[in-house]
Amino acid sequence: MVISIEKLLDNVGNNSMLKSSHDESREIAKALLTLSDGVAFHLLINNSNNLKNKKFLSLIKSMMLAVLKR
């Protein structure tokens, strides 16, 4: 999965949509996958009511965007 995200990030980087080098793509891919896995486990453990919580989802979005803006 990391390789797929890495390839996507490289493609986006080649189109100048995201400023990251090829070397950074793997680390960014790992961070994004870790965040999404953590969110998935949180939702499983703490009920899916958080999907209706806009503050929670906004925080998750902000965290993922922060990784991409790095």
MILO-345255 format. One record per residue: residue in three letters; x, z, y of N, C-alpha, C, CB in turn. Coordinates in nm, 4 decimals. Glycine has a CB too. Layout:
NODE  residu       n.X       n.Z       n.Y      ca.X      ca.Z      ca.Y       c.X       c.Z       c.Y      cb.X      cb.Z      cb.Y
NODE     ALA         X         Z         Y         X         Z         Y         X         Z         Y         X         Z         Y
...
***
This chain:
NODE  residu       n.X       n.Z       n.Y      ca.X      ca.Z      ca.Y       c.X       c.Z       c.Y      cb.X      cb.Z      cb.Y
NODE     MET    0.0816    0.0000   -0.1184    0.0000    0.0000    0.0000    0.0865    0.0000    0.1256   -0.0931    0.1194   -0.0006
NODE     VAL    0.1958    0.0748    0.1219    0.2853    0.0809    0.2373    0.3398   -0.0581    0.2685    0.4012    0.1799    0.2116
NODE     ILE    0.3727   -0.1332    0.1651    0.4278   -0.2678    0.1857    0.3253   -0.3583    0.2533    0.4723   -0.3294    0.0513
NODE     SER    0.1992   -0.3466    0.2157    0.0938   -0.4276    0.2783    0.0791   -0.3939    0.4260   -0.0402   -0.4063    0.2065
NODE     ILE    0.0792   -0.2653    0.4576    0.0685   -0.2231    0.5981    0.1930   -0.2684    0.6745    0.0510   -0.0680    0.6088
NODE     GLU    0.3086   -0.2557    0.6114    0.4341   -0.2973    0.6741    0.4320   -0.4464    0.7075    0.5529   -0.2657    0.5820
NODE     LYS    0.3851   -0.5282    0.6149    0.3756   -0.6724    0.6394    0.2798   -0.7023    0.7540    0.3301   -0.7454    0.5126
NODE     LEU    0.1685   -0.6306    0.7581    0.0726   -0.6491    0.8664    0.1365   -0.6128    1.0004   -0.0538   -0.5640    0.8421
NODE     LEU    0.2075   -0.5010    1.0051    0.2746   -0.4592    1.1282    0.3812   -0.5598    1.1701    0.3375   -0.3210    1.1101
NODE     ASP    0.4556   -0.6132    1.0734    0.5558   -0.7163    1.1048    0.4896   -0.8396    1.1636    0.6357   -0.7547    0.9792
NODE     ASN    0.3780   -0.8793    1.1052    0.3051   -0.9960    1.1545    0.2554   -0.9736    1.2969    0.1872   -1.0282    1.0622
NODE     VAL    0.2010   -0.8561    1.3210    0.1526   -0.8225    1.4549    0.2711   -0.8179    1.5519    0.0766   -0.6860    1.4541
NODE     GLY    0.3820   -0.7633    1.5068    0.5018   -0.7568    1.5903    0.5565   -0.8941    1.6240    0.6083   -0.6758    1.5218
NODE     ASN    0.5487   -0.9863    1.5294    0.5963   -1.1232    1.5527    0.5108   -1.1946    1.6564    0.5965   -1.2027    1.4219
NODE     ASN    0.3867   -1.1527    1.6705    0.2972   -1.2124    1.7695    0.2993   -1.1353    1.9016    0.1548   -1.2179    1.7149
NODE     SER    0.3956   -1.0456    1.9172    0.4136   -0.9654    2.0387    0.2921   -0.8805    2.0734    0.4456   -1.0552    2.1546
NODE     MET    0.2121   -0.8445    1.9746    0.0957   -0.7597    1.9997    0.1331   -0.6121    1.9880   -0.0180   -0.7938    1.9017
NODE     LEU    0.2437   -0.5838    1.9220    0.2875   -0.4467    1.8993    0.4391   -0.4459    1.9121    0.2406   -0.3925    1.7585
NODE     LYS    0.4909   -0.3520    1.9869    0.6351   -0.3454    2.0069    0.6969   -0.2547    1.9025    0.6690   -0.2957    2.1486
NODE     SER    0.7412   -0.3133    1.7946    0.8140   -0.2377    1.6930    0.9065   -0.3334    1.6200    0.7163   -0.1668    1.5933
NODE     SER    1.0170   -0.2805    1.5758    1.1115   -0.3625    1.5015    1.0742   -0.3611    1.3538    1.2567   -0.3124    1.5220
NODE     HIS    1.1345   -0.4493    1.2791    1.1092   -0.4546    1.1354    1.1488   -0.3219    1.0698    1.1866   -0.5722    1.0707
NODE     ASP    1.2571   -0.2625    1.1182    1.3027   -0.1350    1.0616    1.2016   -0.0228    1.0847    1.4374   -0.0961    1.1219
NODE     GLU    1.1325   -0.0266    1.1979    1.0330    0.0767    1.2277    0.9017    0.0545    1.1538    1.0068    0.0817    1.3766
NODE     SER    0.8739   -0.0669    1.1132    0.7458   -0.0988    1.0497    0.7187   -0.0144    0.9263    0.7418   -0.2447    1.0123
NODE     ARG    0.8205    0.0074    0.8442    0.8016    0.0853    0.7216    0.7649    0.2299    0.7541    0.9288    0.0812    0.6351
NODE     GLU    0.8334    0.2885    0.8525    0.8048    0.4268    0.8903    0.6662    0.4398    0.9536    0.9116    0.4785    0.9871
NODE     ILE    0.6291    0.3438    1.0360    0.4957    0.3451    1.0962    0.3893    0.3300    0.9877    0.4819    0.2324    1.2016
NODE     ALA    0.4147    0.2415    0.8918    0.3206    0.2213    0.7810    0.3020    0.3498    0.7012    0.3694    0.1086    0.6887
NODE     LYS    0.4117    0.4194    0.6737    0.4029    0.5462    0.6006    0.3225    0.6497    0.6786    0.5430    0.6005    0.5710
NODE     ALA    0.3469    0.6570    0.8094    0.2752    0.7544    0.8923    0.1258    0.7248    0.8952    0.3312    0.7548    1.0349
NODE     LEU    0.0893    0.5975    0.9108   -0.0529    0.5607    0.9127   -0.1198    0.5915    0.7789   -0.0691    0.4115    0.9462
NODE     LEU   -0.0513    0.5629    0.6704   -0.1073    0.5900    0.5383   -0.1224    0.7410    0.5161   -0.0180    0.5281    0.4284
NODE     THR   -0.0255    0.8175    0.5604   -0.0326    0.9630    0.5476   -0.1503    1.0190    0.6256    0.0974    1.0274    0.5956
NODE     LEU   -0.1676    0.9711    0.7492   -0.2808    1.0167    0.8300   -0.4143    0.9832    0.7644   -0.2746    0.9547    0.9689
NODE     SER   -0.4274    0.8609    0.7177   -0.5558    0.8215    0.6581   -0.5820    0.8956    0.5275   -0.5588    0.6705    0.6334
NODE     ASP   -0.4780    0.9188    0.4476   -0.4949    0.9969    0.3246   -0.5350    1.1405    0.3562   -0.3655    0.9954    0.2417
NODE     GLY   -0.4721    1.1980    0.4575   -0.5048    1.3344    0.4976   -0.6486    1.3466    0.5442   -0.4115    1.3805    0.6071
NODE     VAL   -0.6942    1.2488    0.6206   -0.8330    1.2487    0.6674   -0.9281    1.2376    0.5485   -0.8573    1.1326    0.7672
NODE     ALA   -0.8962    1.1505    0.4540   -0.9819    1.1328    0.3363   -0.9933    1.2632    0.2573   -0.9269    1.0205    0.2457
NODE     PHE   -0.8808    1.3322    0.2347   -0.8853    1.4593    0.1627   -0.9637    1.5635    0.2412   -0.7435    1.5101    0.1347
NODE     HIS   -0.9447    1.5662    0.3712   -1.0194    1.6605    0.4549   -1.1697    1.6378    0.4408   -0.9773    1.6469    0.6025
NODE     LEU   -1.2111    1.5131    0.4442   -1.3539    1.4822    0.4324   -1.4095    1.5194    0.2957   -1.3778    1.3347    0.4587
NODE     LEU   -1.3293    1.5006    0.1910   -1.3741    1.5383    0.0567   -1.3899    1.6897    0.0435   -1.2753    1.4868   -0.0485
NODE     ILE   -1.2956    1.7617    0.0994   -1.2961    1.9071    0.0860   -1.3990    1.9723    0.1776   -1.1580    1.9627    0.1159
NODE     ASN   -1.4157    1.9206    0.2974   -1.4980    1.9855    0.3993   -1.6298    1.9143    0.4259   -1.4212    1.9953    0.5268
NODE     ASN   -1.6798    1.8449    0.3279   -1.8083    1.7765    0.3425   -1.7937    1.6572    0.4375   -1.9168    1.8744    0.3944
NODE     SER   -1.8824    1.5646    0.4288   -1.8743    1.4438    0.5101   -1.9448    1.4585    0.6447   -1.9332    1.3275    0.4347
NODE     ASN   -1.9857    1.5796    0.6813   -2.0487    1.6004    0.8114   -1.9561    1.5637    0.9261   -2.0929    1.7444    0.8256
NODE     ASN   -1.8252    1.5676    0.9017   -1.7301    1.5318    1.0061   -1.7412    1.3850    1.0453   -1.5889    1.5622    0.9605
NODE     LEU   -1.8002    1.3025    0.9593   -1.8181    1.1618    0.9938   -1.9170    1.1454    1.1086   -1.8657    1.0829    0.8719
NODE     LYS   -2.0011    1.2445    1.1292   -2.0976    1.2419    1.2390   -2.0421    1.3092    1.3642   -2.2275    1.3101    1.1967
NODE     ASN   -1.9284    1.3741    1.3514   -1.8666    1.4488    1.4602   -1.7782    1.3550    1.5421   -1.7841    1.5685    1.4053
NODE     LYS   -1.8264    1.3144    1.6586   -1.7537    1.2173    1.7407   -1.6220    1.2725    1.7932   -1.8397    1.1733    1.8569
NODE     LYS   -1.6151    1.4027    1.8197   -1.4898    1.4619    1.8658   -1.3830    1.4538    1.7573   -1.5116    1.6078    1.9080
NODE     PHE   -1.4226    1.4809    1.6332   -1.3300    1.4737    1.5204   -1.2795    1.3307    1.5033   -1.3980    1.5229    1.3904
NODE     LEU   -1.3699    1.2355    1.5034   -1.3301    1.0955    1.4848   -1.2458    1.0449    1.6009   -1.4533    1.0072    1.4686
NODE     SER   -1.2745    1.0905    1.7209   -1.1950    1.0527    1.8375   -1.0531    1.1067    1.8258   -1.2606    1.1039    1.9663
NODE     LEU   -1.0390    1.2275    1.7746   -0.9069    1.2858    1.7539   -0.8270    1.2053    1.6514   -0.9196    1.4317    1.7085
NODE     ILE   -0.8918    1.1672    1.5423   -0.8254    1.0866    1.4393   -0.7807    0.9528    1.4989   -0.9202    1.0633    1.3177
NODE     LYS   -0.8680    0.8903    1.5736   -0.8349    0.7626    1.6389   -0.7148    0.7795    1.7312   -0.9562    0.7087    1.7186
NODE     SER   -0.7138    0.8860    1.8089   -0.6031    0.9116    1.9013   -0.4713    0.9317    1.8273   -0.6334    1.0340    1.9870
NODE     MET   -0.4767    1.0024    1.7150   -0.3554    1.0243    1.6368   -0.3003    0.8931    1.5824   -0.3830    1.1210    1.5221
NODE     MET   -0.3876    0.8081    1.5318   -0.3417    0.6811    1.4762   -0.2881    0.5888    1.5856   -0.4555    0.6124    1.4005
NODE     LEU   -0.3536    0.5879    1.7004   -0.3047    0.5072    1.8121   -0.1695    0.5586    1.8621   -0.4070    0.5072    1.9268
NODE     ALA   -0.1496    0.6888    1.8592   -0.0218    0.7454    1.9012    0.0913    0.6986    1.8107   -0.0288    0.8980    1.9018
NODE     VAL    0.0636    0.6880    1.6816    0.1645    0.6380    1.5873    0.1966    0.4917    1.6210    0.1142    0.6512    1.4390
NODE     LEU    0.0958    0.4124    1.6512    0.1188    0.2716    1.6798    0.1896    0.2499    1.8143   -0.0133    0.1971    1.6784
NODE     LYS    0.1639    0.3373    1.9105    0.2251    0.3227    2.0427    0.3683    0.3721    2.0473    0.1439    0.3964    2.1450
NODE     ARG    0.4100    0.4386    1.9467    0.5428    0.4966    1.9353    0.6514    0.4029    1.9671    0.5640    0.5484    1.8024
***
